[in-house]
Each structure stands twice: as structure tokens, then as C-alpha cells.
Amino acid sequence: MVLSPGVMTLSDIIAKTDAYLIKTYSRSPAVAFVRGQGARLWDTDGKEYLDFLGGIAVVAVGHCHPKVTAAIQQQAATLVHTSNLYHIAPQALLAEKLFHLSGGYQSFFCNSGAEANEGAFKLARKHAKLTRGEGKYEIISTLGSFHGRTLMALTATGQTKYQQGFEPLAPGFKHVPFNDLDALRHAVTEHTCAIILEPIQGESGIHPCTPEYLQGAAALCREKGLLLILDEVQTEIARTGKMWAHEHYGVQPDIITLAKSLGNGVPIGALLAKPEVAASFQPGDHASTFGGNFLACAAALATLEVIEEENLVENAAKVGDYFMARLRETDGIAEVRGMGLMIGAQFTQPKAREIQNACIANGLLVNAIGDSVIRFEPPLNITTADVDEAMEILRKSMGHR
Ligand SMILES: Cc1ncc(COP(=O)(O)O)c(C=O)c1O
């Protein structure tokens, strides 16, 4: 059933949500969207919004991009799913595309960021066992990080608020302060197999690795024979104004995890590994029923093609710079962090939630993180005119004239 706009009112949707869904989301303020186009969404009352969150860095090429929609429609009418027991042409084509875009990494496809990280941890442990012997299982992560909600990814996540109530957590993880190279070096033991980092911590409020830190971590991994896993689930594919965030740092991770924007909203995650690391997985070691199916791969291929054809790496860099400059000149904003179109504005007052709600009421979707940060992760094909419109709504929502 495809629900036509207007068939259900917001109160109908809320009533059914409350009655039938497990309450894992707070969904406040209450709004439900019925239609999207580019960077615009329309709610159940027909009100228009400028979407500067993009499904939290998911809708890379805008809602219902005609090329992605056509690819989904065509693939859905041809073949949606077969088992991974058989060869899958769009999966092979997507892996080929990612191989070239990443400079030589092989792919395993799954369905989410957490699942991509689970696969990365398994691969790192297996690789260490095969190349360095028994007992090399420990993975070092950082405080403030976010790697997903499955048990291993949750354990890797460096924020206790997500972990409370779910103990015992998975063994074999430790956390060190972020952007502290000495702490990282001291945490390495004979049991360590890998370090996992986000090039820019997203969920902690948009905190980039310093160049010295990420480059130092890569050098430490080389020196000690560890794998560097970069969780690019939020920073991936043009978001930061480069195809991969690690390009800003000139480092080459051993494993990269992806998910959010790869399918422009159609669920797909990926684990990318250098061929010599990937070779540690043998048939039977890892699998996913849905991972890399026809529909998800067709959507991802079309998304990557749009990113290339519409020069969205360059656009994210150019429009992101413009946006950050506009934010920096705004009274009440103490600091602007980020790269490209992954941006966090730190307010001088702890009013992020209030400002977020005012923005939503005024037709701009943004996301408050904690008390004083708002994050912006709009589609990568927005224009400077969209930024001007967003700035007007943001300024009004902050109480500026
Ligand atoms: C850096 C990072 N890693 C992993 C995840 C988890 O991804 P998913 O929700 O698709 O499991 C997220 C989600 O926000 C993320 O930002």
C-alpha cells in the first residue's frame, strides 16, 4: 500500500504509533511527513519544510531524486531479492564502483552502520589471529564516539548513556579520550588488534579529529601491526567536501565502514577493506540475508552516479564553506565545527533544543545534540540560496531580527 498524502492526519498517526510501536523514539516535536522533493519535505497539513538534516546525513542527493527513483522503480519491477547463494549483478557493479572510488578496497554489503561495524570488528579479529597469532582481540575506541546500537557496536560506542541497562557489554573493547594521541599509544597492549575512529565524531556534537591525531593513529597502527578502522558511516561519500573524510587527513585506513548516504535512504551498509585484509574472511565467515540485494545496490549505484554527475563533492565543499561562514558571523554562535556539509553550531547559551523546535515550527529541519549544539547535514545538492533561506529561519528562531 502506498499511502497518498492526506489520507492519515497527524493525530491518526500518533494514535497508532502510541498503540502499536515499541517506544524507542521520543519523536518530539510531533510531525509526520508525507512527501519529499530535493531538500523540501511536506507534512500531513501540507506545510513545507527545508530539510537541513537530510534524515541525519542519509538523503545525499535529495528526496526522490529522479535518477534514484527511476533506478528503484525499474529494479523493483525486475527483481528485488535473491539469496547471496547466487551471484548478484548490481552487487558486483556497486563493489566495482566503490573499489575505484576508494582507491582499491573490496566490499561486503549489509544493511546498516552498526552491522558494518560488527563486520569490521569480526574481520579485524580474524585478520589478527591469522597474521599475528592468538589473543589479539582488543579494539580501542574513543570517548564520545558513536558506532551503533547492536551489542558490539554499542560496546565500541564511547558514551555510557547508550549502554546503561544493557550490561554485560561485549568483552575486548577499551576507550580513550578523543584527540589524545598519547592516551591512544598508552592504551595499546599485546592484545590489541585494531583502533576504530570516526574522522569527525557526529553524535557527540560534530568534533573532527585533528590532523596530528588521525595521522598519528595511522602511524601507530603501522608501527604496532594494528588495523585502523575508520567509521565513515556519517562522514562518507562527499558529505565533508571530499569523497571520503579520510582524504582530508591523507591517511589510508585498513577498513572503512559506510551506510547512511550510500542508498540515499534505501537501507544499505558496507564494509570496505584493503584486499590483503579482506582476504582474512573466507566463505562462511560472515553473511547477511538482505545485504547487497538487487534493490539496495541499484539505489546505491544510482546515488553514486548522481554524486559524480552533479559534482556533489565540489558542491558540498563550496556550499559548506559558505554556510559555515554565514554561521560564524551570527551573534549567539560561539563555534562552528565541521567540514563540507557536516556542520555543528555551538551556541553561547544552552538553548539548542529550544532553537531546534523554533526552527521546525518555522519550517527548517535541524537537529539539537545535547544542550548547546545544532547539527546540519542537508542534501549535498543544496545551493547557497537554500543556505540563505535556512539562515533567515535560523536567525528568526534564535530571536534575531
Ligand atoms: C558514525 C556512526 N556509526 C554508526 C552508526 C550506526 O548506524 P545505523 O544506525 O545505520 O546502525 C551511526 C548512526 O548514527 C553513526 O553516526
PDBQT file of the ligand as one rigid body, heavy atoms in Angstrom, charges set to zero:
ROOT
HETATM    1  C1  LIG A 501      29.432   7.191  12.950  1.00  0.00    +0.000 C 
HETATM    2  C2  LIG A 501      28.263   6.263  13.031  1.00  0.00    +0.000 A 
HETATM    3  N1  LIG A 501      28.493   4.941  13.072  1.00  0.00    +0.000 NA
HETATM    4  C3  LIG A 501      27.486   4.056  13.138  1.00  0.00    +0.000 A 
HETATM    5  C4  LIG A 501      26.176   4.478  13.185  1.00  0.00    +0.000 A 
HETATM    6  C5  LIG A 501      25.067   3.472  13.277  1.00  0.00    +0.000 C 
HETATM    7  O1  LIG A 501      24.416   3.390  12.051  1.00  0.00    +0.000 OA
HETATM    8  P1  LIG A 501      22.987   2.650  11.963  1.00  0.00    +0.000 P 
HETATM    9  O2  LIG A 501      22.007   3.477  12.709  1.00  0.00    +0.000 OA
HETATM   10  O3  LIG A 501      22.722   2.593  10.479  1.00  0.00    +0.000 OA
HETATM   11  O4  LIG A 501      23.162   1.297  12.549  1.00  0.00    +0.000 OA
HETATM   12  C6  LIG A 501      25.889   5.844  13.145  1.00  0.00    +0.000 A 
HETATM   13  C7  LIG A 501      24.496   6.334  13.221  1.00  0.00    +0.000 C 
HETATM   14  O5  LIG A 501      24.224   7.463  13.574  1.00  0.00    +0.000 OA
HETATM   15  C8  LIG A 501      26.962   6.761  13.071  1.00  0.00    +0.000 A 
HETATM   16  O6  LIG A 501      26.762   8.081  13.044  1.00  0.00    +0.000 OA
ENDROOT
TORSDOF 0
